[in-house]
Amino acid sequence: MTETRTLRDTRESYDAIAPDYEEYARGDLDAKPLDRAMLAAFAETVRGTGGGRVADIGCGTGRVATHLSSLGLDVFGVDLSPGMLEVARRAYPDLRFDEGSMTDLDLGDGVLGGVVAWYSLIHVEPEQVPGVLTGFHRVLAPGGHLLLAFQVGDEPLRLTEAFGRTVALDFHRWSPDRLAGLLAEAGFAVDARLVREAYATERTPQAFLLARKVTRT
């Protein structure tokens, strides 16, 4: 697949800020009980329906992958940025982290029990999101589970500077209802949703959708 400018900008931006981002994000789940609750619900749901491997797509520095591992899941990470993966492999050497893009997943059909896209779908252009969700559906086993985390809103955010470095990062915010509709079109049933207000360091409310792959007829 031909690399888009958005993919290139996203990869290069996260490569540039990887060490600073790891320090900034380290331990952020400790102060977010509702976020941890959604991850715990996802983990329990995956385990309760037979387990299977779980992919953290857009894993960044690996903090969510290692949290899911602590909850008993067989998890590995996939990320676009070699710089972020380098940090993840150094910080969590017991976990596997692969380079790849959610727009062109190099995974077999039906091989996963779960997929997490924790604030990573937000970097995909909205017109590409239906195809990404279809890709998630493809790699999940029947009844497999998907957890999405994203910012709520209608207007995207463009960052040109982060941690004192020049970046080109777009953050696409979503209405939970709109994204739930796209999930339904891709062959998912939404089992739970959570919207919480923004914490002091956040710009907008945050949302989480827990969905399940259903058999197409």
N, C-alpha and C positions, 0 to 999 in steps of 0.2 A: 504494500500500500504506500502511495506517495505521501510523504510527510507534509502536513500542513504547516503554515506559519504559526498557528496557535500552538501546535504540539512542540515545535522548535522553541518558541518563546518560553513556553511553560517549562520545558526541560532545562533550558539554559538559565532561566531565572532561579529555579530551585537548586541547580548545581551551584550557583553563585552564593546562595544564602544557607546552604545545607548545615554547616557547623553552627551558625548563629541560630538557625531555626531549631536545631536539636536542643540547644540550651534553653531557648524560649519556651518550647513546648513540653520539655521534660516535666513530668508530674502534673500536667494540666488536668488530667482526669481526677486527681485527688480532690479537687475542689468542685467537681461537677457530679453530684450524686444522681441526677436524672439521666445524664449521659451514661454513667456506669450502669444504671438500671436497665437501659435499653440494650447495652452490650450483654449484660447478664441474661436478659430475657432471650436474646438471640442465641446465646450459647446453650442455654437450657433447652430451647426449642430444637436446635440442631441435634443435641445429644439425645433428646427424647424421641426423635424420628430416625434413629439409626446412626447418627454421627456422620462420618465421612470427612474428607479433607475440606478445609475452608481456605479461601483465598481472600486476603486483604488487598483489594485492588486500589492502587494509589496509596501504598502503605507509608510513603515518606520515610521517616527515620525509624519506623518500626514500633512505635510506642503502643499502638492499638493492637498490633499483631501479638506482641508479648503479653498484653493484658488478656487477650482471648486465649492464649496458650495457658495462662495461669488459671483460666476458667475451665480447663480440661479439653480444649479443642486442638485438633491436629491442624495447625494453621501455617501458611506460608504467605509471603508478601510479594507483590508485583508493583513496580513503579517505573515511571518514565525516566527518572533522573538518576544517572550513575552516581552523582554526588550524594544524593540522599541515601541511595543503597549502600554506598561505602560507609556512611555513618551507621546505618542500621546493622550491617554485618559486623562492624566493630563493637557496637553496643550490645548486640544480642547474637553471639556466635552460634548458639544452639538452634537458631531458626534459619530457615531458607528464605532468601530474598532474590527474586529474579527481575531482570530488566524486561519491560514490556509496556504496551499501551492498551488501555481498555477499549480503544477504538478498533483494535485488531488483536484480540486475545489469542495467544498461541497455546490453547488448551483444547483437549478433546471434548466431544459431546458427552454430556451427562456424567462428568467425572467428579463433580464437587457436591458436597452436602450443604455448603453454604458459601455465600459471597458477601463481603462487606465493602462498601464504598463510602468511607468515612471522610466527608468533606473533600472528595476527589472528583466526583461527577460535576462539581461546580466549575471546573476548569474546561469542560467540554462545551463546545458551541451548541446552543439549544437545538439547532436543526440536526445535530448528530446524536442527540440523546436517545431518540427512539431506537436507532441502530445499536447503540451501546446496551440498552436494556434488553434488546433481542439477543445480543451476544451473551449477556449474563444468563438469560433463560436457556440458551443453548448449552452452556457448560455445566449447568446445574442438573443433578439427577431429578427424576420425578419427585415432587414433594419437597425439593431443596428450598433453602431459605435465603432471602436477600435482606440486608439491612443498609439503608441509605441515611446519611446525615448531611444536612445542608442548611444554608441560611435562607430565611423567609424574606421575600420581597419581589418586586417587579423590575427594578432597575439594577443593571450590573454595576460592579465596582471595578475600576481600573487602577492598579497600583503601578507606579513607575519608579518607586523607591522603597526599599525595605532593608532594615538593619544597616543603613548607610550605603547600600549598594543599588545600582541601577538595575531595575527589573522591568518586565513587561508581562504582568499577570492580570488576567480577567477572572473575576469571581461572579458567576451567574447565579443569581438568587431565584428561588422558585416558590410558587404557591403550592402548598401540600396537596390541594385538590387537583391542580393541573398535573403534578408529577404522579399522583395516584392514578389519574386517568391514563397517562402514558404507560404506567405499569400494567394496567388492565389490558391495554391494547397489545402489550408485549407478551401476554400470557401469564400474568401474575394475579394473585388474589391478595389484597392488602389485609393483613390480620390485625395490625395495630398501628396507631400513629400517635406521636407526642409532639406538641409544640410548647416550648417554654420561652419565657421572656429572656431578653439579653442580659448577660452578666456585665459587670462594669467594663470589662475589656472588649466587649462585643458591640457591633454597630446595629445589629438587627436581632429579632427573635430567631430561634434555632428550631429546626424540625427534624424528626426521625420517622421513617417509614419501615415497618417490618412486613415483608411480603413473602409469599409462598408460590413456587412454580406449580401451575395447574396444567393438566393435560388438555391440549387443544383438541377440539372436535371438528 
